[in-house]
Amino acid sequence: MFSAILTWAGAILGIAVLLAMAFGPVVADLDASRLKHWFRRRTRHRHHSDVG
């Protein structure tokens, strides 16, 4: 009984790790695009304040 519980727990943890590995690059790309948008917006405001 105990080995069956450990087997199922290991399987669930393994699936969780596989899903995290699969969706990791997607989350990183979304985060990078958000950071690029923020950086562009910040530098655009900085240039306008330098001119005016």
Secondary structure, DSSP 8 states (H G I E B T S, - for coil): -HHHHHHHHHHHHHHHHHHHHHHHHHHHHHHHHHHHHHHHHHHHHHHHHHH-
